[in-house]
Amino acid sequence: MNSLVILAIAVVALLLGYTLYGRFLAKKWGIDPKKKTPAYEYEDGKDYVPSSKLTVFAHQFSSIAGAGPVQGPILAAMFGWVPVLIWLLVGGIFFGAVQDFGALYASVKNEGKSIGLIIEKYIGKVGRRFFSLFEWLFTLLVIAAFTSMVSSTFNGFKETTEGTVKNFNGASAATISMLFIFVAIAFGIFNKFVKIRQEAVKSVIAIVLVVAMFAVGMQLPIYLNASQWNLVIMVYLFAAAVMPMWLLMQPRDYLTTFMLVAMVLSAFVGVIIAHPSMNLNSFNGFTVTSASGSVSYLFPTLFVTIACGAVSGFHSLVSSGTSSKTISNEKDMLFVGYGAMILETLLGVISLIIVGAVAVNGGVPAGLTPFQIFSAGVAGFLEKFGIPNTVANVFMTMCVSALALTSLDSVARIGRMAFQELFQTENEEKSIVEKICTNQYFSTVITLVLGYLLCLGGYENVWALFGSANQMLAALVLIGIAVFLKATGRKHKMLLPPMLIMFAVTFSAIILNVKGNIESFVAGKGTFLVNGLQLIVAAFLIVLGVLVLVTCLKTLIKTKSETDTNSNQNVA
């Protein structure tokens, strides 16, 4: 099939999803444009910062558009392009966007509180502690997987048959990323005190800065190896986790969004102009055997592999952890929560089209990482516009690394908050342990150190567990939102099918992950740093997932019973 037809189907489906189903949800739940949002009500200049619609969208999209929508569909293409496309569209419209919008909505309606604290309010303290611990463990997996991806991309050296040579693309992309940090701080200070009211003027300044940073990065590449970049990234994540939102994260996300949108538009236009054929097989069966002999099953592998392109629990942490505290008007929630996910799903479809264009004998090209496939594909499109090969490749290397880096700074902040929530009490007299563990600097260090240790095993070894935990988190968030909606008299039944499906997917996937790691140890191939740590984390995730599920279900059933009882009494 021609890729142009696939792209047209995806665009129409996603637009209909936003205009029909997204607005249906907003109408059923209720939006009050006149109500004061938490950003204004609790404005503190750090986390609660009233921001424009485009600024919040930029933060939401750049934070959630991590490696998933590029990596996931390309890896899942081993099952064929039809099941990947179906799950991207169905998952994006009815699962992922619903969860992202629901988490943002619930948080804004509850003083900008995180999902964990919302669970405490409607389910209880025990449920909140279980969820916060699950959330914190999950952030460690994200930090590990994405840090490893970024450092390997920034690696200034690569091994070839002729020995170690310099990697100009990675080194230049690294320079641009470092410039983004310092320019973002300057841009944040400028916005804080100059207060540009016109979004168009602000956008032009941002685009000029992005172009300037790109030009400097091309001339002054930084050559460090992956291990050194791991440490540099940790230092940056510490700063992002503790600095005020307006000073670093918001301006960095704002600047990054223009680059990511340029990447999506380049790929989109490139597909329209080149309209390559889909060279992947349409369907390769319910089980696929790799060259190494390992067997992958369509259920649940397809779902947890595609991950962020269709539904991601991580998105809910961004929606309720940071974006909800900056929304200026409730009417912006649909565009930010539902709209950002729709755009990410489109990126996932484009990734599928690109891998389909370069497929060999109906399968994914061997010997290339998903990032390399995506970067080379879009760079090829850019060359058709007359852009030099070197410039196109550096731009794409920068973009794919930005996808992971902008998620990393958000998850470092969210991980810090989740750790603090674990030890927060309502006691006026705080114990020494509570004072230490709720300190933002201590909680950030603990989170980053453990994330760093997990990343030493490489993202390839963490990705499967990350995908499973990510989907389980989505299921837990969906049931948490359902309890909130039910308790407040709002429609909630549309959340039950995606919630139940995601629980079935994730428990199956994590059990398979545990089985695989145990088999590695039995075969004498397992190591503690890779398989051992994964087994420990997976065991915790299964136990915590069951505890949160049982606690939430009890409350959901109890809330339903109380509502029905009250209704019967009123009728009588």
N, C-alpha and C positions, 0 to 999 in steps of 0.2 A: 504493500500500500504506500501511496505517496505521503510524505510527512506533512504536507500542507493540509491534507484532509484531517489527519490526526490533530494537528494544531487547531484547526477550525472547530472540530468537535469539542476539544477541551475548552477553548475560549467561550464558546456559546454555553456550554454546561456550567462553567464557573460564573459567568455573568448572570445566568438564570438563578444559580444557587444564591448569589449575593442579593439580587433584587427581589427574589420571591421568598426563599426560605429564610434568609437572614432578616429581612424586614418582617416576616411572619413571626419570628422569635421575638424581635424587638417589640412588636405589637402585643403579643401574648404576655410577655413579662412586664412590659410597661416602662416607658422612658419619660422622664420629667425634665425638659430643657430648662425649667425655671428653678429647679432645686440646686442648692449650693453643693458643689462637689467637695470631697475630702481635700483636694488640692488647695482650695481656698479656706476651708474650715479649719484645717490643721497646718496651714502653711508654716514651714520652719526654715526654709532656705536650704535644706539638705536633701531630704527624701520627698517631702510634700512641696512641690513646686508647680504652680499653675502654668501650663504651657499650651502653645497653639496646637491645633488639630494636626498639622503637618509634622510638627516637632515630635509629638507623641507617637504618631504613625511611624516616623523615621526610627525612633527608638525601638518600638515594638517589632517592626520588620527586620531591622538590622540585628536585633538580639535573637529573634527566633529563626531567622534564615541562616542556620549554621551549616555544617557539612552535610546534614541529612538529606536535603532535597537534591543534592548532587550525587553524594555517595550511595544513598539508599536505592534509588531507581536503577542505577547502573549495575549495582551488585545483584539486585533482584531480577535483572533482565535474563538471568540464566533460566528462568521459568517461561520466558517468551514475553513479547511486548503487550499482548492482549490482557493477561491478568494484572500486569503492572499498571497499565492505563486505567483499567476498571477500578482497581483499589485506590489509585491516586485521586480519581474524580469522586467516587463514592465516599471514600474516607475523608477527603478534603472538605467536601460540602456538608456531609451529615455527621461526621465525627470530629475532625480537627477544628474546623472553624466554629462549630457549636461549643466545643470545650473552651477554646480561647476566649470567645465572646462571653460565654457563661461565667468563666472565672473572673473576667474583667468586670462584668455586671455585678456579680455577687460581692466582689471586693469594694467597688464604688458604693454599693448600697450598704456596706458595713464599714464605713469610716476608713476605707483604703486598707483594711486588714488583709493579711496573707491568707491563703487557703487554710493553712494550719490553724490559725486563730479563728477563722470562720467555722471550722469543724469543732473547735472547742465551744464556741457559742451555741451551736445547734446540736452537737452530738455529745460533748463533754470533754473534760480535761484528759481522761485516759485516751480517748480517740485522738485528741490533738497531739499528745506526746508520742504516740505510736506513729502518727503521720509525720510529725516533725523529724523524728529519727529516720524514717524512710526517706523523706525529702533530703535530709542532710547526706545520707549515704549515697543517694542518687547524684547529688552535686559533685561528690568525689569522683564518680565515674565520668561525669561530663568533663570535669577539669582534666582528668587523666587522658581521656580519648582525644579531646580537642587540643590540649597542650602538645601532645605527641604529634598530631597532624600539623600544627603550625610550625613547630620546631623542625620537622622533617622538610617542610616547604621552604623555610628560611635557610636551611643548611647551605652554607656557602661553598660546599665541596661535594663532589660526587665521584663514585668509583666507576672507572671505565676499564676496558681491556688494556689501555695504555697507562693505567695507574690513576691516582687521584688528581682530578682537575677542578678548577674553580667553576662554580655554578652561578653565572651572572644573573639569571632570572630570579633565583631565590634570594641572592644578596641584595639586589635592587629592590625587590618587594619588601625585604626586611627594613631597608632604609626608609622606604615610604611609610611603613607601619610605625616606625619610631617617630618619624616626623608628625604623623597623625596625632600622636599623644601630646606632644608639646604645642602643636598648632591648635589642637582642640582646647587645651587649657586657655591659650590666649584668646581663642574665639569665644569661649565661655565667659571670660572676664569682660570682653568687649560687649557681648550681648547683655550681660548683667548690668553694666553701667551706662551704655549708650542707648539700650532698649530700642532696637529697630522694630518699628510697628508694621512696616510693609514686608510681607513674606517674600515678595518678588525680589526686593533689594537684598534681603538676607540670603536668598537662594543664589543670586548672582555672585555674591561675595564668597559663598561656600564653594561654588564651582570653580572660581578663579583660584582659590586656595588649593583645591584638589589637583588642578592642572599644574600649579607651581610645585607642589610636593612631588608629583609624579616626575616632573622634569629634573628636580634635584636628585631624586632617587636613582634615575637613570645614569647620572654622572658620578654619584658617590656611593657605590654599593658597599655594604658592610659584610665582611667575610668572617663569619663565626660558624662553628660546627653545631650540630643538633643539641648536644649536651649543654653547650654554653647558652644556646637560645632557650632551653628549658628554664634555666635560672633567671635569665632576663625577663621571660614571660611571667614568672612567679613574682618578681619585683613589681611589674606593671599591674598584675592582678591584685596585689596588696593595696596599691594606690587606688585602683578602681573601686575596691571594696569599701574603703573608708572615706574617700573624698566626697564632698557634696555632689549630688547628681548634676547640678547646673554647671559645675566646674570642669568635669571630665567626661562622664558617660554620655550625657545628653548632647553636648557639642560634637563628641567623637562619633556618636551614632548618626547625628544629623549630617556630618560631612561624609561619612561612609555610605549613607543611603544613596547619595547622588551617584557614587561609583557603582554600587550594586544595581541600581536602576539602569544605569548605562550598560552594565553587563547583560541584564535581562533583555533590554531593548535591542542590543547588538545581536544577541542570540535569536531573539524573536524575528527581527528584520532579516537576519541571515538565513533563517529557515524559510521565510517567505520568498526570498530571492533565489536561494539555491534549491529549495524544496527537494532535498535528497530523498531517495527511496528508503523505506524501512527494510533493512536487510536482516533484521532479527527474525527468527522463527516466531510465528504467532503464538504457539503454545508447545512447550516441551514436556508436558506431563505433570502429574502430581508429585513425582519424585524425580530428583536430578542427581546423578552421580558425577562427582568431579574427577579430574585426572588423577588425584591422589587416592581416590577410592571412597571418599566420604560421601554420605548420602544426605541430601537436603529435602525436606518435605514442604510442599506448597503451604500446608497449614502445619505449624504457625510461622514458618521461616519467611514467607513472602511479606507478611504483615510487620514483623519486627525488623526486617531488613530495610524496607521502604521507610519505616519510622516517620521522621519529621515531615516528609512530603505529604503524608496523609493525616496523621494524628501524632501528637507529641505531648507527653505530660510536662515536659520542660516549659512549653509555651505558657502553661497555666501559672507557672512560677513567675514568669515575666509579667503576665497580665495582672496578677494579684500582688506581685512583690514590688514592682517599680512603676509600670504604666498607670495603674489605678490611682497612684498618688500624684499624678501630673495631669490627668484629664480635667479640662476646664469646664466642659459641658457634657451632660449625659448623652446628648444627641451625637457626640463624637464616638461613642463606644462601639457602635456597629461598624463604622469605617475602620477604626483601629483594631478591634478584636477580631471581627469576622473578615474584614477586608485584607488585613496583613496576611492571614492564613491562605486566602484565595490566591494572592500573588505568589506565595511560597509554593503552593500546589502547581501553579503555572510553571514555576522554575523546575519543579520535579518532572513535569511533562516534557519540557525542553531538554532536560538531561536525558530522558528516555529517547527522544528523537535523535539527539547527537550520537548516543552510543549505537543507535540503530543505523545511522548513516555510515559508521566506520566498522560495523560488524563484519566478521569474516566467517563464511560458511554457516551463516545463521546464528552465530554465537558471539559473545563479547571477546574482543581482541585479548590475547594472552600477553602477559609480561608488562602490562600497563596498569597503573592505579586508576581508580575512578576520577581522581582530580586531574591526572595527566590526560585521560581521554576527553574530559569535559573542556579542559584548557586548550588542548590542541584543536578540538572541534570548533570552538568559538573563535579562537585565534585565526583559524582558516577562513571563517566568515569575515572577520575584520580585514584580512588581507584582500578580500574581494572589493573592499571599499578603498583600497589604495594605501592602507596603513602598513608600514614596514613590519616584517616578521618579528624582529627583536622587540619593537614597541608593543605589538599585539601580544606576544608571549609574556612580557613583563606585566602588562596590564592584567591579563588573565590570572597569572600567578598571584598578583596582589589581590585580585577579587576573591579567588577561592580561599586564600589565607584569611582575608577579612571576614568571610562567612563564618569561620570558626572563631576568630579572635573577638568579634563583637558579641558572640554568644558567651565566650569565656569570661569577659569582664562582668557581664550580667550575672552569670552563675556564681562567680566568686562572691559577689555582693549578696546574692540570695542564700548561698551556703553559709555565709557569716550570720545572716539573720536567722536561718533555721537553727544553727547551733545555739544562738542566744535564746531563741524561743524554748529550746529544750530545758533550759535552766531558769526561766523566768517564773516567778511566783507573785502572788498578790500581797505578800507580807511586807509591811512597812519596814520592818527590821530585816535587812538582807544579810544572809550568812556570807562568810568569806568566800566559800565555793561559788555562790551565786554571783557575787560581785566580780570575781575573776572570770567566770565562764560567760557572763553577759557583757564583759568588756569587749568592744568592737575590735580592738587590736589583737587581743588574745584569741578570740574566736576566729578571726581571719587567719592568723598564723597556723592554728591547729588544722583548719580546713585545707589550707594550701599545702602544708607539709604532707598530710596523708594523700592528697590528690597527686602530689609530686611523686610519691613512692609508687602509686599505682601506675603512673604514666611511664615509668621506667621499663615496663613490659612491652610498650609499643601499642599504638591504637588498634592494630589488627587483633590483638589478644583481648582487648577491652570492648570492642565494638558490639559483639554479639550480646554480651551481658548488659551493656549500655542500652541497646535497642529493647531488650526484654524489660528491663527496669523502667525505661522510658514509657513503654506502653502500659505497664502496670500502674505507673503513677497516673497516667491519663484515666485509667479505669477508676482509681481511687478518687481522683478529682471529680469525675462525673457523678459518682455516687454522693460525694460531699455537696456538690451543687444541687443535686436532686433533693437532698434533705433540706437545704436552705429554701429552695423554691416551694417545696411542699409545706414547710413550716410557716412560710409567709403567704400562703394562699395563692401561689402562682402555678401555672402549668408546668409540669415536670416530666410527664410520661414520655416525651420525645427523647429523653436522656436514657431511658431504661434499655432499649435495644443496643445502642453503642456501648453502654456500660457493661452489659452481660457478655457481649461479643469480645470486648477487650479483655475481660477477666479470663475467658476461655483461652484466648490467644496467649496471654502473658504467662499464666501459670504453666501452660504446656511448654512454652519456650524456655522458661527458667529451669524447669525440670530436665529438659533435654540438655541444657547447658551444664547442669550439675552432673548428669550422666556422662557427658563428654569429658569433663575434667577428671572424673573418677577413672574413666577408662584410660586416660593419658597417664595417670599415676600407676595404674595396674600394669600398663605396657612399659613402664620405666621411662617414659618420655616427659612426665610432668615435673615442673619446678614450683617451688613455693611462691616465688615472685610473680609468676604468671597464673598457674593453675590453682595454687594454694590460696592466694588472696582472692581469686575469683570465687572459689568454693565458699570461703568464709562470708564474703559479701552476698553471694547468691542465697546462702542459708538464711542470713539475716533478712534478706528481701522477701523470701517465701514466708517466714514466720511473721514478719511485720505486715506483709500484704494480707495474710489470713486474719490477723488481729484487727486491722483497720476495717477489712471487709465485714467481719462479723459484727463489730461495734457499730458501723454505719448502717448495716442492714437492720439490726435491732431497732435503731432509732428511726429509720425510715418506716418500718412496719408499725412501730409504736405511734409515730406521728400520724400515720394513716388511720390507725385504730381510733386515736383520740379525735381526729377530724370527723370520722364516720359517726362516732358516738355523739359528738356535739351536734352533728347534722340531724341525727335521729331524734335527739332530744328537742331540737328546734322544731322539727316537723310535728312531733307529738304535742 
